[in-house]
């Protein structure tokens, strides 16, 4: 019997766990380690952040779900990895610290035959002074708790506006190297919708601020889309949405610090500016969770296993090269680590070989350009591919049997612009592939038959339906494995 340890139970880790539980859970031991007892469908935190959903609607307890498929759940956070074992342990092991109430603070070494790092990101609010809800001056929708607080602050501002006051709302990214612009993009439209529903939109100034070179970059180097039978670019698509709703936007921005009611930022041209606000939701930059690694003698080998940003190195080409030489071939396919063939990193936990958008720096040397997105559909696809490879390796396959390169997979994004069964809308966008492939698609880098964007009520219905479908699937309800990931 082999032991597979999965660190993390987000979209990618939970995907790997549920498939392995279904396929090999009765023959092999599967352990999932996560510091949180609940699973969270993160895309719907947006609706929690405007009061359209409750925390209960976007979360559920993990332990009872894993019992269905013989998966051992440990509520703990991973601290370090010893991929060669040590003097005390002949097998590789990971050291964890329990976070559940009854065992809080206790540590344990869990030996493994295969390790899957799906720890996701650290929300690095500390990268920008004053950023974030914990000791900072902005709100967040990155967790259910953050989203609840965001809605509380939003409602207070709405009440003030109903009393005749005017308010400035600033939403976007809180650092020059952020990813996940899509979450902030979706949130600003939901705030706009909430203000209109409350009858106070005319008293609000809505400002979008981000590190994108142009609107619609989304960390994917921009995108051309087919819309209404013609090709347009993401910039026009995104700008039209904002113009229609009376929003302002600031791009090419790195926020340097945030004080109560005031945002300080630098632009790509090197100039510095200030922006007053009453309410601000800014996505933080991501980094690795801080895992350490040690060899058999106890020497620190963290820099061999992880990139400087804390994400784990996998089968990607990390050699520095100019932007003009970046290729889809640089991106990982199997997510197996180069030196330790029994370790994988999936979802946000793997280190990208380089951004997708071109790296840009201000005259002051500040990098102001998005880092690559790896959330949602890519995370699920990668998680399933690694589960398939592990299933086959447990049966004797000498190497991974399945791949999920972001240069060969598409992604769909449904960004609601207001949650209402009759008046709600959503911007629907599909991209194929995520990483541009100019060898196959020399004009735009993507297949224009599979890359398109629309906005309308149908998209909102689809997003609402998918919310329930994905939670149904994640809860392992009957027929879950035949549903799309």
N, C-alpha and C positions, 0 to 999 in steps of 0.2 A: 504494500500500500504506500503510495506516494502522498506527500503533503504539499499542497499549494497554498501559499499565503498571499492574500490580496490586501494591499495597503490602500484603504480608501473605498468609500461606497457612494461616490457621486455617479454621474451618468456613465462614465467609462468603467469604473470599478464594479458597479452594480450590474452592468451588462455582462462583464466577464464572469462574475459570480453566479448569476442566474443561469447562464448557459452551461457553465461547468457543473453546477449543481444538478442540472437536468441530465447532462450527458454522463458524468462520471461520479456524481455525489454518493452513490452506493458502493463504489469500489475504492475511492480515494478520499483522503481527508482534505476538505477545503475550509480555510479559515479566513474570514474577513475581519480586518482591523480598521476601525473608524472611531475618531474621537466623539462623533455625534451619534446619538441613539436613533435619530430619525433620518429618513431619506427626504430630500427636498427637490421638488421639480422647480428648479431655479428660474426658468423662463417665466413662470407665472408669479414670481415675486413682484413683478411689475404691477400686477393687479392688486396685490396686497398693499403695495405702496401708494395706491390711490383709493383704498377702501372698497374695492370691488370684489375682493376675495379675503377670506380669513386664513390665518396660519394653518388651521386644521385642513383646509382644502388643498394645500400645497405640500403637506408633509404626512408621513406615517412612520410608525415604529418598524425598525428593521428586523429585530430579533425574531418576532413571530413569522415573518415572511421567510427568513432563511431556514427556519425549522422545516418548512415544507419540502425543501430540496436537500436536506442533510448538510447544510452549511453552518459551521460554527462561527458565531458572531462574537467579537470581543470589542467592547467599547473602550478604546485606548488610542493613544497617538504613538506613532512610530518615532523613535529617537535616532537609531543608528542601525547600520547593516554591517554584518561581518560575512562577506561572501565566501570566505575560505574557512570559516570557523575560527577557533582559537585553541588555546591550551586546554580549556575546559570542555569545549564542544567540538566534536569531530566533524559535525555537519555545519553548513552555513546556517546563520540565524539572524533574526532581526530582534532588536531590543525595543520593547514597547513600555509605555507608562499608562496605567489605567486611569480613565477619567470618570467611570461610573461611580456613583456615590459610595457604594459598599467597599470598593477597592481603590479609591482615589489615591494617586501618588505611588502606588505599588508598581514595581517594574518586573518584567519577565522577559527571558530570552526564548523566542519561539523559533525552533529549528524548521527548516524548509528544504524541500527538493526543488521547488520552483517558486520564484517570487515575482509578483506583479506589482509594480509601483504605480498606483492610481491615486496618489495623495492630493492631486490637484494643486491649486496655488495658495500661497500665503497672500492675503489681502494686505498689500504693503502700504497702508495709509501713512506710515512713518516716512515715506520717501518725500512727502510734501508737508512741511510744517503747517499745522492747523487743519489738515485734511481728515475727514471722517467723523463718525458719530461718537467715537470713544476718545474724548479728550480734544476733539477738533470742533470745527464750526460748520460742518456740512453733514448732510444725511447720506444714506446709502440704501440700495435695494439688493445688495449682494447676499444677504441672508434673510430669513423670515423675520427675525428680530429687528434687523435694520429696517426692513420694509415697513413694519408696524410703526416704528418711530418716525419714519419718513411720512407716512400717512397722518400721524398725529400732528406733526408740524405743518403739513399741508392744510389740514382742516382748520388749524388756528389762523393761518393766513387767509383762508377763505372767509372765516368769520370776521376778520378785520376788514376785509374788502366789502363784505356785506354791510358793514358799518360806515362805509364810504372811503376807506383808506385805499391808497394805491400800493402795489407790491411789485418787486422785481424778482423774477425766478431765473436762476442760472443753472443749467443742466448740461452735463457733458463729461469730459475726462479731466482728472485731477493731476495729470503729470504728462510730460512730453513723450514718455515711452509707454503709454497705456495701450492696452488692447480692449476688446469688448465694447467698442463704440456702439454696437447694435443695441445693447441693453439700455444705455443712456438715450439713444435715439428713440427707442420705443417709449421710454418713460416720459420724455418731454411731450410727446403727442397725447399720452394719457393724462398728463397734467393739464394740457390745453383742453382736452375733452371734459375733465372734471370741472374746470373753471367755467366752461360754457354751460354745463349742466347746472351749475350753481348760480348762473346769471351774473357773473362778475368778471367775465373775460375782458371787458373794456377797461377794467382798472388794473390789468396785469401787463407787465412787460416780460416777455419770454425771450431769453437769450440762450443760444446754443454755443458752447465753447469746446473745441477739441483740438487734438494734435494732428488731425488729418491735414494733408496738403490742400485737398479740396473736399467739399462735402461729398459723401458717397464713396469715400475711399474704403472705410470699414476695415483697414488693415490688410486689404487684399490687393493693394496696388491700383485701386479704382476698378471699375467694371463697366463694360458696355452691356446693355440689355436690349432685348427685343420687346417692344411695347406697341401694341396696336398695329402691328405689321411693319414697323420701322425700327431701326437701331438708333438708340440714343445712349448717352453715357450716364453713369450713376450720379454725377454732379448735377446734371439737369433734372434728373428724377428727384433727387433729394432737395434741391433748391426749390423746385416747383411745389413740393409738399409744404415747405416752410413759408414760402410766399403766400400760398393760399390761406395759411393760418395766421398770418401777421407776425411771424417769428423773425428774430434777428439771429445772425450767426457770426461767430469769430472762429476762424480756423488757423492752423499753423501756430498753435499756442501751447506753451508750457507754463503751467501754473507754478510759481515759485514759492508762494506762501499764502496762507489765508488767515485773515484776522476777522474778528466778529463783524459781519456785515461788509467785508471788503476782500476782494480777490486781487492778488498781485500776479501779473503774468508777463512772460516774455514772448515776443513773436519771432518767427523765423528770420525776419530781417534784422534782429538784434535789438529792437526797441522794447522798452518796458512800459507797461500800462497798469491801470487799476480799474476795477469794476465793482460798484456797490451792489449789494444783494440783500434781499430779505429771506429768501429760501434758496438753498442750493443743494443739488444732488450731483455729486461728481464721483465717477468710477475711479477706484485706485489702480495703480499699476500692480502687476502680479510678479511674484518671485517664487522660487521653490520654498518648501516648508521648512527647510533647514536640516534635513537628514545628513548625518555624518556616515562615513564608511571607514572601516579598518581592515587591514590584512591579518593574516594568521598570527603575526608577531605583535599585533596591537598598534602598528604604525598607521597613521592617518593617511588614507588614500582617497579622501573626499574629492580632491581636485582631479583624480583620475576617473571617477565614476560620474561626477556631476560637472556641468558647465558653471561658469562664474555666477550665473543668475540662480543657481540652486536646482535647476532642472536636470534630469538624468540623461546622459548621453546614450544614444541608441545607434542603429545602423544607418546613420546619416553621414553626409560628407561635410565635416565641420572645418575643412580647410578654408582659410580666408581667401576670398576672391572678389574681384570688382563686380559691381551690380550687373554689368553687361554680360557676365559669365554665369549668373545665377540660372539654375535650371531645375525643372521638376525632378531630375535625377538626383539632386542633392538631398531630397527629402526621404525619410525612412520608409521602409516597406513592411518589415516584420516587427519592428520595435523591440528587438532583442539587443541586449547590451553587447558590445564588441568582445570584451574579455571574458565575461561570465555568461555563458550561453543559457543558463537557467534563470536569468533575470530579464524582465521586460519592463518597459515604462510606457504608459498609455495616457490618452487624454492630455490634459494640460501638464502632466508630470514629465513628459518627454521634452528634451531640449530641441527646439527647432534649429536647423543649420544656419538660418539667417532669416531676416524679415521677408515678407512678400512685397511690402511697399518699400520703395527706395529709402535708404537711410539719409536723412537730411539734418544738417547742423546749422545753428545760427552763427553769425560772426563771433559770438562769445564762446563758441565751442559746445553749446547745449544741443543735445540730440532732440529733435522735435519731429518724430515720425512714429507711426503705430507699429507695435509688435504684432506678430501674426496670431489670428484667432484659431483656437483649436477646440472650441466648445460645441455643444449640441450634436448635430448629426455626425460630424467627423469623430467626436469622442466615442459615440455609440458604435460606429462602424469599426473603429480601431479596437475597441473592447471586444467586439464579437470575433474579429479576425484573430486576435491573440487567444481567445478561448478556443477557437477551432484548431489553432496550431498546437496548443497545449493538450487538447484532447488527443490529437494524432501523435504527439510526442510521447504521451503516456502509453500509447499502443506500440511504440517502437520507432516512430519516425525520427531520423537523425537530426533534423533541423525543422524550423517552422515551415508549415505547409500552406499558410494563407497570408495574404498581404492586404494592406489598406493604405496605399500611398495617397497623400493629399493632392498629389499631382495627377491622380487617376480617379478621384472620387468627386462627386458633386455635393452640394449642400443646399438646403432650402431654408429660408428665413421668413417667418410670419411675424411681422411687427404690428401689433394692434395700435390703432390710433384712436381708440375709444371703445370701451366695453359696454355695449348695449345691443340687445337682441335685434333691434330694428334700426338703430341709428349708429351703431358701432361700425368701424371700418378697420381694415388692416392692409398694410403694404406687404405684398407677397413678392418675394424675389428668390429665384433659383440661380445657382452658379455652377457651371461645370467646365473644367475642374476648378477646385479651390485655388490651387497654385497654378498660375498661368502656364500654358504649354504652347509656346510660340513655334515649336517645330511642327506640331500637328495642326495648329490653328494660327497661322502666321499673321493674320490681320488683327485679331483682337486677343489672341491667347486663349480663347475659350470657344466652345461650341455654341454658336448663337441660336441653334435650334433647341438647346437645353438651358440657355441663360436668358431669363426674361424677368420682367417686373410688371406688376399691376397693383391697383389699389381699389378697394371696394368692400361692400358688405359681405360678399361671399368669402373673402379672405378672413374676415372676422369670425364668421361661422366655422371656417376650417380650423382656425387657431383654437377656438373654444372647444371644438370636437376633439382636436388632437390633445388638448390638455387632459381630457378625461381618458382618451385612448392610452396615452403614455403612462398615466398613473395606474390605469387598469393593468397594463402590461407589467409595470414595475412591481405591482402587488401580486404578480403571478396568478392572476385570475385564469379561469379555464380558457384554453386556446391562446395564451399569451405569446407562445413561441412562434405562432404563425403571423403575428402582427408585425408591421415594419418597425425597424429600430430608428 
